[in-house]
Amino acid sequence: MSEKSKFPQVVIIGGGFAGLEVAKQLADKPVEVLMLDKHNYHTFQPLLYQVATGSLECESIAFSLRKNFAGQKNFRFRIAEVSGVDTERNIVKSDIGDIAYDYLVIATGSTTNFLAIKKLSVTLCR
Ligand SMILES: Cc1cc2nc3c(=O)[nH]c(=O)nc-3n(C[C@H](O)[C@H](O)[C@H](O)COP(=O)(O)OP(=O)(O)OC[C@H]3O[C@@H](n4cnc5c(N)ncnc54)[C@H](O)[C@@H]3O)c2cc1C
């Protein structure tokens, strides 16, 4: 995918805390912001414990990324899982195709370390 715009396209991979903050800071800047995330929602991780212990519903700690930026005119969101970046051609590789960028923000978080403890990973919400 390559869309022509008079403004440079900033692609943000990841709608976590980092991605949200970057997109917010670019709200009134002369750029097009395209956020990609494999989920269409942000997860407020500090409250995962409360969901795990049953004191909060899943819905209380996850919110729609599109709705969150509904008022931001230069913002678009696509659900996409990114598999790589071609830095020579300024292309993000994803399961919805190639996406061109002028500036790239990689905000994909970290990888969980389960410390070799088996079955520590549980699915809380479906
Ligand atoms: C249980 C728990 C409790 C915590 N409590 C606190 C606390 O009290 N205070 C505090 O300051 N911090 C806390 N943290 C840490 C904090 O949540 C993280 O530091 C923060 O979420 C990191 O933000 P991030 O934007 O870097 O990554 P994340 O929030 O992990 O966001 C990364 C995003 O990238 C997306 N993504 C990843 N890979 C791809 C891909 N290949 N393609 C497309 N999208 C992708 C993910 O879907 C996700 O939306 C806690 C974390 C956990 C797990």
Ligand as a Chemical Component Dictionary entry (heavy atoms), coordinates in Angstrom:
data_LIG
# 
_chem_comp.id                   LIG 
_chem_comp.type                 NON-POLYMER 
_chem_comp.pdbx_formal_charge   0 
_chem_comp.three_letter_code    LIG 
# 
loop_
_chem_comp_atom.comp_id 
_chem_comp_atom.atom_id 
_chem_comp_atom.alt_atom_id 
_chem_comp_atom.type_symbol 
_chem_comp_atom.charge 
_chem_comp_atom.model_Cartn_x 
_chem_comp_atom.model_Cartn_y 
_chem_comp_atom.model_Cartn_z 
_chem_comp_atom.pdbx_ordinal 
LIG C1  C1  C 0 1.150  -6.838 34.453 1  
LIG C2  C2  C 0 1.882  -5.581 34.144 2  
LIG C3  C3  C 0 1.843  -4.527 35.052 3  
LIG C4  C4  C 0 2.530  -3.326 34.783 4  
LIG N1  N1  N 0 2.450  -2.299 35.675 5  
LIG C5  C5  C 0 3.078  -1.128 35.408 6  
LIG C6  C6  C 0 2.983  -0.006 36.303 7  
LIG O1  O1  O 0 2.323  -0.065 37.331 8  
LIG N2  N2  N 0 3.650  1.142  35.965 9  
LIG C7  C7  C 0 4.372  1.241  34.809 10 
LIG O2  O2  O 0 4.941  2.314  34.560 11 
LIG N3  N3  N 0 4.461  0.209  33.944 12 
LIG C8  C8  C 0 3.853  -0.964 34.222 13 
LIG N4  N4  N 0 3.970  -2.028 33.346 14 
LIG C9  C9  C 0 4.807  -1.874 32.162 15 
LIG C10 C10 C 0 4.081  -1.128 31.065 16 
LIG O3  O3  O 0 2.793  -1.668 30.858 17 
LIG C11 C11 C 0 4.936  -1.239 29.807 18 
LIG O4  O4  O 0 6.190  -0.649 30.062 19 
LIG C12 C12 C 0 4.272  -0.541 28.641 20 
LIG O5  O5  O 0 3.031  -1.135 28.327 21 
LIG C13 C13 C 0 5.197  -0.572 27.435 22 
LIG O6  O6  O 0 4.585  0.197  26.443 23 
LIG P1  P1  P 0 4.967  -0.014 24.922 24 
LIG O7  O7  O 0 4.144  0.953  24.130 25 
LIG O8  O8  O 0 6.442  0.027  24.795 26 
LIG O9  O9  O 0 4.537  -1.517 24.591 27 
LIG P2  P2  P 0 3.126  -2.252 24.698 28 
LIG O10 O10 O 0 2.196  -1.561 25.637 29 
LIG O11 O11 O 0 3.442  -3.686 24.924 30 
LIG O12 O12 O 0 2.504  -2.079 23.234 31 
LIG C14 C14 C 0 3.066  -2.706 22.119 32 
LIG C15 C15 C 0 1.984  -2.770 21.049 33 
LIG O13 O13 O 0 2.579  -3.236 19.847 34 
LIG C16 C16 C 0 1.733  -4.197 19.248 35 
LIG N5  N5  N 0 2.583  -5.090 18.466 36 
LIG C17 C17 C 0 3.623  -5.833 18.913 37 
LIG N6  N6  N 0 4.199  -6.502 17.904 38 
LIG C18 C18 C 0 3.505  -6.165 16.786 39 
LIG C19 C19 C 0 3.625  -6.524 15.408 40 
LIG N7  N7  N 0 4.573  -7.378 14.980 41 
LIG N8  N8  N 0 2.748  -6.016 14.532 42 
LIG C20 C20 C 0 1.771  -5.171 14.943 43 
LIG N9  N9  N 0 1.624  -4.773 16.228 44 
LIG C21 C21 C 0 2.478  -5.279 17.132 45 
LIG C22 C22 C 0 1.031  -4.886 20.406 46 
LIG O14 O14 O 0 -0.203 -5.463 19.986 47 
LIG C23 C23 C 0 0.848  -3.737 21.378 48 
LIG O15 O15 O 0 -0.401 -3.086 21.197 49 
LIG C24 C24 C 0 3.281  -3.209 33.587 50 
LIG C25 C25 C 0 3.303  -4.279 32.679 51 
LIG C26 C26 C 0 2.617  -5.443 32.942 52 
LIG C27 C27 C 0 2.644  -6.583 31.927 53 
# 
loop_
_chem_comp_bond.comp_id 
_chem_comp_bond.atom_id_1 
_chem_comp_bond.atom_id_2 
_chem_comp_bond.value_order 
_chem_comp_bond.pdbx_ordinal 
LIG C1  C2  SING 1  
LIG C2  C3  SING 2  
LIG C2  C26 DOUB 3  
LIG C3  C4  DOUB 4  
LIG C4  N1  SING 5  
LIG C4  C24 SING 6  
LIG N1  C5  DOUB 7  
LIG C5  C6  SING 8  
LIG C5  C8  SING 9  
LIG C6  O1  DOUB 10 
LIG C6  N2  SING 11 
LIG N2  C7  SING 12 
LIG C7  O2  DOUB 13 
LIG C7  N3  SING 14 
LIG N3  C8  DOUB 15 
LIG C8  N4  SING 16 
LIG N4  C9  SING 17 
LIG N4  C24 SING 18 
LIG C9  C10 SING 19 
LIG C10 O3  SING 20 
LIG C10 C11 SING 21 
LIG C11 O4  SING 22 
LIG C11 C12 SING 23 
LIG C12 O5  SING 24 
LIG C12 C13 SING 25 
LIG C13 O6  SING 26 
LIG O6  P1  SING 27 
LIG P1  O7  DOUB 28 
LIG P1  O8  SING 29 
LIG P1  O9  SING 30 
LIG O9  P2  SING 31 
LIG P2  O10 DOUB 32 
LIG P2  O11 SING 33 
LIG P2  O12 SING 34 
LIG O12 C14 SING 35 
LIG C14 C15 SING 36 
LIG C15 O13 SING 37 
LIG C15 C23 SING 38 
LIG O13 C16 SING 39 
LIG C16 N5  SING 40 
LIG C16 C22 SING 41 
LIG N5  C17 SING 42 
LIG N5  C21 SING 43 
LIG C17 N6  DOUB 44 
LIG N6  C18 SING 45 
LIG C18 C19 SING 46 
LIG C18 C21 DOUB 47 
LIG C19 N7  SING 48 
LIG C19 N8  DOUB 49 
LIG N8  C20 SING 50 
LIG C20 N9  DOUB 51 
LIG N9  C21 SING 52 
LIG C22 O14 SING 53 
LIG C22 C23 SING 54 
LIG C23 O15 SING 55 
LIG C24 C25 DOUB 56 
LIG C25 C26 SING 57 
LIG C26 C27 SING 58 
# 
